[in-house]
Amino acid sequence: MGHKVNPKVFRLGTTTTWPSRWMARGDAYRANLRQDLAIRDFLKKELKDAALNRVDIERSRGTISVTVHTAKPGLVIGRSGEGADGLKKKVLKKFFPGKAKAVQLTMNIVEVGRPALESVLVVQGVIADLERRMPFRRVLKMSIERVKKGGALGVKVAVSGRLNGAEIARREWLAWGKIPLTNLRADIDYAADFAQTMAGTIGVKVWIYRGDVFAQDRLNQYQPTTPSRGRGGREGDQASRSPRAPRGEAASFAPTDKPETASVPAAN
């Protein structure tokens, strides 16, 4: 049996980062996690026609920052910022009733640079076409062509269900290029959702390979910031040790003032 792992979760800390960035313990952790999920579901429903890509949430003491990544920022912001202000008021009223003055909420709207390379947006396009009762093979070919024009190195689109209204459900997929799922430095974007059709639900999955991310190209937030400690927790112990020689090379030692002598017992 194969072990299917989410490509984005598999690469957390290397090519992807966490959508929620805060620290809590105990009951506060559970409450914040439920609230983050509820905020994302609420924004997904409110911005259904705004091509919502993802929502990042950061928390600190009394401050919450919500960053909305969308391919249509003008539709979210509205005329002279009325849409963003109205969205902020709705979030405060629904999730922080009576705490509007105690909680400082910041709503940021960020435009997606290349929508054709975002798997969430590609899935939304496939679902919209399937719900309009377009042939699934035509939908898959069109979506792959759009991703190819966007500059991807590989793409795979899979659909599963009663395709074209067939009585027997099946799974079909089309792919182009390469999808190195086992390579950790490969930047692979993945998304999954389902379409509601007259024949039933049809699942949609999209993998997009956008290239490799090397150590010097990663953001600072991916790198660990905790200082290294030596053995026994003593500071400076690690710095006092000489660096270990690479495999296959002889270790070099600094000469001392007095040569070391060793006594060898005489053989009988």
C-alpha positions in Angstrom: 0.0 0.0 0.0 1.3 3.5 -0.8 1.5 6.2 1.8 0.0 9.4 0.4 1.4 12.5 2.1 0.3 16.1 1.5 3.1 17.7 -0.5 2.8 21.1 1.2 2.8 19.6 4.7 5.7 17.3 3.8 7.8 20.5 2.9 6.9 22.7 5.9 10.0 24.6 6.9 11.8 24.0 3.7 9.9 25.4 0.7 6.6 26.2 2.5 5.7 27.9 5.8 2.8 27.7 8.2 -0.4 29.6 7.3 -0.9 30.4 11.0 2.0 31.9 13.0 1.5 32.2 16.7 2.4 30.5 20.0 -0.1 29.2 22.6 -0.6 26.4 25.0 -3.4 24.4 26.5 -6.9 25.7 26.1 -5.7 28.9 24.3 -4.1 26.7 21.6 -7.4 24.9 20.9 -9.4 28.1 20.9 -7.0 29.9 18.6 -6.9 26.9 16.2 -10.7 26.7 16.0 -10.9 30.4 15.5 -8.4 30.4 12.6 -10.3 27.6 10.8 -13.6 29.5 11.3 -12.1 32.7 10.0 -10.8 31.0 6.9 -14.1 29.3 6.2 -15.9 32.7 6.7 -13.6 34.5 4.3 -13.9 31.7 1.7 -17.6 32.2 1.7 -17.5 36.0 1.7 -14.9 36.1 -1.1 -16.2 33.3 -3.2 -16.0 35.3 -6.5 -12.8 37.1 -5.6 -10.4 34.2 -6.5 -9.2 33.7 -2.9 -5.8 31.9 -2.8 -5.0 31.6 0.9 -5.3 33.4 4.2 -2.4 33.9 6.6 -3.0 34.7 10.3 -0.4 36.1 12.7 -1.1 36.7 16.4 0.7 38.5 19.1 -0.5 40.0 22.5 -3.8 41.7 21.7 -3.0 42.0 17.9 -4.2 39.9 15.1 -3.0 40.3 11.5 -5.0 38.6 8.7 -3.4 38.6 5.2 -5.7 37.8 2.3 -4.0 36.6 -0.9 -6.3 37.0 -3.9 -6.0 37.3 -7.7 -8.7 40.0 -7.7 -7.6 42.6 -5.1 -9.8 45.3 -6.6 -12.9 43.3 -6.0 -12.0 42.8 -2.3 -10.8 46.3 -1.5 -13.7 48.0 -3.3 -14.1 51.7 -4.1 -11.8 53.8 -1.8 -11.3 50.8 0.5 -15.0 50.3 1.4 -14.9 46.6 0.7 -11.9 45.9 3.0 -13.3 48.0 5.8 -16.6 46.2 5.6 -14.9 42.9 5.6 -12.9 43.9 8.7 -16.1 44.9 10.5 -17.8 41.6 9.7 -14.9 39.6 11.1 -14.8 41.7 14.3 -18.6 41.4 14.7 -18.7 37.6 14.1 -15.6 36.4 16.0 -14.9 39.2 18.5 -18.3 40.3 19.8 -17.9 43.0 22.4 -14.1 42.9 22.1 -13.7 45.3 19.2 -11.8 47.8 21.3 -9.6 45.2 23.1 -8.5 43.4 19.9 -6.5 45.2 17.3 -7.3 43.5 14.0 -5.3 44.3 10.8 -6.6 43.3 7.4 -4.1 43.1 4.6 -5.0 42.5 0.9 -2.2 41.1 -1.2 -2.4 40.4 -4.9 -1.2 37.0 -6.3 1.7 37.5 -8.7 1.1 34.6 -11.0 -2.4 33.1 -10.6 -1.7 30.4 -13.2 0.9 28.8 -10.8 -1.4 28.7 -7.8 -3.0 25.2 -7.4 -6.0 26.6 -5.4 -6.9 29.0 -8.2 -6.5 26.2 -10.8 -8.8 24.0 -8.8 -11.4 26.8 -8.6 -11.3 27.1 -12.3 -11.7 23.4 -12.9 -14.6 23.3 -10.5 -16.4 26.2 -12.2 -16.1 24.5 -15.6 -17.3 21.1 -14.3 -20.3 22.8 -12.6 -21.1 24.3 -16.0 -21.3 20.8 -17.4 -18.3 21.0 -19.7 -16.6 17.8 -20.8 -14.1 16.8 -18.2 -11.3 16.0 -20.7 -11.6 19.4 -22.3 -11.5 21.0 -18.9 -8.3 19.1 -17.9 -6.6 20.0 -21.2 -7.5 23.7 -20.9 -6.3 23.9 -17.3 -2.9 22.2 -18.1 -2.4 24.6 -21.0 -2.9 27.6 -18.8 -0.4 26.3 -16.2 2.1 25.6 -19.0 1.8 29.2 -20.3 2.3 30.4 -16.7 5.9 29.0 -16.6 5.4 25.7 -14.6 7.8 22.8 -15.0 5.1 20.2 -14.5 1.4 19.8 -13.7 -1.0 17.0 -12.9 -4.8 17.3 -12.7 -7.0 14.5 -11.4 -10.7 14.2 -11.2 -12.8 11.4 -9.6 -16.5 10.7 -9.6 -19.4 10.3 -12.0 -17.6 12.0 -14.9 -19.8 13.4 -17.7 -22.8 11.9 -15.8 -21.7 8.3 -16.1 -23.4 5.8 -13.8 -20.1 4.2 -12.7 -17.7 6.5 -11.0 -14.1 6.4 -12.0 -10.8 8.4 -11.7 -9.1 10.2 -14.7 -6.0 12.3 -14.7 -3.8 14.2 -17.2 -0.2 15.3 -16.6 2.5 17.2 -18.3 6.2 17.6 -17.3 7.5 16.1 -14.1 6.3 16.1 -10.5 9.2 15.2 -8.1 7.1 14.5 -5.0 10.0 12.8 -3.1 12.4 15.8 -3.6 12.2 18.1 -0.6 13.6 21.1 -2.3 11.1 20.9 -5.1 8.5 23.7 -4.9 5.3 21.8 -5.4 1.9 23.5 -4.8 -1.0 21.1 -4.1 -4.8 21.7 -3.6 -7.9 19.5 -3.5 -11.6 20.4 -3.6 -14.8 19.0 -5.0 -17.5 20.2 -7.5 -21.2 19.9 -6.9 -22.8 18.7 -10.1 -26.2 17.3 -11.0 -24.8 13.8 -11.1 -23.1 14.1 -7.7 -19.8 15.4 -6.3 -16.6 15.3 -8.4 -13.3 15.5 -6.6 -10.5 17.6 -8.1 -6.8 17.5 -7.2 -4.0 19.6 -8.7 -0.2 19.3 -8.4 2.0 22.1 -9.8 5.8 21.9 -9.9 7.3 25.4 -10.0 11.0 24.6 -9.7 13.6 23.9 -7.0 14.3 26.1 -3.9 17.9 26.0 -2.7 19.2 27.0 0.7 20.4 30.4 -0.4 17.0 31.2 -2.0 14.9 30.4 1.1 13.4 33.2 3.2 14.8 34.0 6.6 11.6 32.8 8.3 12.4 29.2 7.1 15.8 29.2 8.9 16.0 28.3 12.6 16.7 31.2 15.0 17.4 29.3 18.2 21.2 29.4 19.2 23.0 26.1 19.2 24.2 24.8 22.6 27.1 22.5 23.4 27.0 19.3 25.4 25.7 19.6 28.9 24.1 22.9 28.2 27.4 24.9 28.7 27.7 28.0 26.5 30.8 28.3 24.6 31.5 24.6 24.7 30.5 24.2 21.1 32.7 27.1 19.9 35.8 25.8 21.8 35.7 22.5 19.9 37.6 22.1 16.7 35.5 21.5 13.6 35.1 17.9 12.6 36.9 16.9 9.4 34.8 15.7 6.4 34.6 12.0 5.6 37.5 10.7 3.7 39.9 13.4 4.9 42.5 13.2 7.7 41.9 15.5 10.7 44.5 18.1 11.3 45.7 19.0 14.8 47.5 22.1 15.9 51.0 21.5 17.2 51.7 21.9 20.9 54.7 23.4 22.7 55.8 20.1 24.2 55.6 16.9 22.2 53.6 14.2 23.8 55.5 11.0 24.7 54.1 7.5 25.3 55.8 4.7 27.1 55.5 1.3 25.5 56.3 -1.8 27.6 59.1 -3.9 26.2 58.3 -7.2 24.7 59.6 -10.3 26.5 
